[in-house]
Structure formats: structure tokens, C-alpha cells
Amino acid sequence: MPRLHLAHIYRLGIKELWSLWRDPMMLVLIVYTFSLSIYAAATAMPESLRHAAIAIVDEDASPLSARLAESFYPPRFRSPELISAREIDPRMDRGDDTFVLVIPPGFQRDVLAGRQPRL
């Protein structure tokens, strides 16, 4: 009995291949969909950040937070823009920034004390 099922599946597969061969537009569409469109999408997207716009909310205003802000180098990032906390949501909603780094008050003090402050 299983052999009969395999014969039916084989004949059905051959029938589908013949119908595909007779429909060149469908063949072109299948080739495009499974090769060219995937290649185009893969090469269009960059593998890493380039010129990402970022903003920083520096509530600590310490030398350590200034050094942290200076650590974002081109070409991956644009120069970070210093903003206030109330500007975060409107800027993110408009898509002005890729992300916003918030440096909390007492950041340098906590780092020097051996604690791990959250950014």
C-alpha cells in the first residue's frame, strides 16, 4: 500500500513540474521570489551601525559622564546631542535618535564606590 502512495506522489510531482514548465511567467516569479528578492533585501541592509543619531541625558555632569559621552565615535555614530529628560519621548517619537543614553545623577560617585549604576 505505501508503494502505491509514493507512485501517486511521484506522478503528481511530475504533473506539477510540467505545468510549471508551460507557464513561463510563474517560473520567472518563482525564480525572482526565491533568489533575486532575497539577495536584494540582504545587500540593501547594512551589517552595522553607520551614522546613528543618538542623544544623551547627562544628569550627573561629571568628568566620567563627559568621557562616556565622548566615547561614541564616527562613522558608527554622529556626535551625541545633549538633551533634557523631557525631550526624550518627543525625539524618539519623531525618529530623531536611534537611542537615548540617560546618565543618572551620582553616576561617577556610584562607579567610584564600586556600585553598578544603571544607564
C-alpha positions as CSV (number, residue, x, y, z in Angstrom):
1,M,0.0,0.0,0.0
2,P,2.7,2.6,0.8
3,R,4.3,2.0,-2.6
4,L,1.0,3.0,-4.3
5,H,1.0,6.3,-2.4
6,L,4.6,7.0,-3.4
7,A,3.7,6.4,-7.1
8,H,0.8,8.9,-6.8
9,I,3.0,11.5,-5.2
10,Y,5.7,11.0,-7.9
11,R,3.1,11.4,-10.7
12,L,1.6,14.4,-9.1
13,G,5.1,16.0,-8.7
14,I,5.8,15.3,-12.4
15,K,2.5,16.8,-13.4
16,E,3.2,20.0,-11.4
17,L,6.7,20.4,-12.9
18,W,5.2,20.1,-16.4
19,S,2.5,22.7,-15.6
20,L,5.2,25.0,-14.2
21,W,7.3,24.5,-17.3
22,R,4.4,25.5,-19.5
23,D,3.8,28.7,-17.5
24,P,7.0,30.9,-18.0
25,M,5.6,33.8,-16.1
26,M,5.1,31.7,-13.0
27,L,8.6,30.3,-13.4
28,V,10.1,33.8,-13.6
29,L,8.1,34.8,-10.5
30,I,9.3,31.8,-8.5
31,V,13.0,32.4,-9.5
32,Y,12.7,36.1,-8.6
33,T,11.0,35.4,-5.3
34,F,13.4,32.8,-4.1
35,S,16.6,34.3,-5.3
36,L,16.8,37.8,-6.6
37,S,14.5,39.4,-4.0
38,I,16.3,37.7,-1.1
39,Y,19.6,38.9,-2.5
40,A,18.4,42.4,-2.9
41,A,17.0,42.6,0.6
42,A,20.2,41.1,2.1
43,T,22.5,43.5,0.3
44,A,20.3,46.6,1.0
45,M,20.6,46.4,4.8
46,P,23.9,47.4,6.4
47,E,25.6,44.9,8.7
48,S,26.5,47.5,11.3
49,L,25.6,51.0,12.5
50,R,26.6,53.9,10.3
51,H,26.0,57.5,11.4
52,A,23.4,56.5,14.0
53,A,21.9,59.6,15.6
54,I,22.0,59.4,19.4
55,A,21.2,61.7,22.3
56,I,22.4,61.8,25.9
57,V,20.7,63.0,29.0
58,D,23.5,63.8,31.4
59,E,22.0,64.2,34.9
60,D,25.4,63.7,36.5
61,A,27.5,66.3,34.7
62,S,30.7,64.6,36.0
63,P,34.0,64.0,34.2
64,L,33.2,60.4,33.9
65,S,29.8,61.1,32.2
66,A,31.6,63.5,29.8
67,R,34.1,60.8,28.9
68,L,31.2,58.4,28.3
69,A,29.5,60.8,26.0
70,E,32.8,61.3,24.1
71,S,33.2,57.6,23.5
72,F,30.7,57.5,20.6
73,Y,32.9,57.8,17.6
74,P,32.1,58.3,13.9
75,P,31.4,56.6,11.5
76,R,29.2,54.4,13.6
77,F,27.6,57.4,15.5
78,R,27.0,61.0,14.9
79,S,28.2,63.4,17.6
80,P,25.7,62.8,20.5
81,E,23.3,65.6,21.3
82,L,22.9,66.6,24.9
83,I,19.2,66.9,25.7
84,S,16.9,67.1,28.8
85,A,14.8,64.3,30.1
86,R,11.6,65.8,28.9
87,E,12.8,65.8,25.3
88,I,13.3,62.0,25.2
89,D,9.8,60.9,24.2
90,P,9.1,63.6,21.5
91,R,12.5,63.0,19.9
92,M,12.1,59.2,19.9
93,D,8.5,59.5,18.5
94,R,9.8,61.7,15.7
95,G,12.6,59.2,15.0
96,D,15.4,61.8,15.6
97,D,17.5,59.4,17.6
98,T,18.3,55.7,17.4
99,F,18.6,55.6,21.2
100,V,19.0,57.9,24.1
101,L,21.5,57.3,26.9
102,V,20.4,58.5,30.3
103,I,23.2,59.0,32.8
104,P,21.7,59.2,36.3
105,P,22.7,61.7,39.0
106,G,25.5,60.4,41.1
107,F,26.8,58.1,38.3
108,Q,30.5,58.8,38.9
109,R,30.1,58.6,42.7
110,D,28.5,55.2,42.4
111,V,31.1,53.9,40.0
112,L,33.9,55.0,42.2
113,A,32.2,53.4,45.2
114,G,32.2,50.1,43.3
115,R,28.4,50.0,42.7
116,Q,27.0,49.3,39.3
117,P,24.6,52.2,38.4
118,R,22.1,51.6,35.7
119,L,22.3,53.5,32.5
